[in-house]
Amino acid sequence: MVPLELVAAIEEAFMIEVTDEELRVDLFQSLRSLVEYVEEKVGGGCVQDRRYYANSVKACISNACIKRPFDDG
């Protein structure tokens, strides 16, 4: 299951809407897939943009994990 906190963090950070149709397991399989998704939604494309998006997505993941740590059991 995709943590809703992560989706909310990505939406807020990039001012985008992740639709129900876009919530696919493959979207959240890797950092690369998330970064490519964000790039597509906001229209980025240069190397500097990709680095910015990658760092920002990492921050969203960290923030979502801090708000609700993964369950150990």
Beta strands, then each sheet from edge to edge (+ up, - down):
end
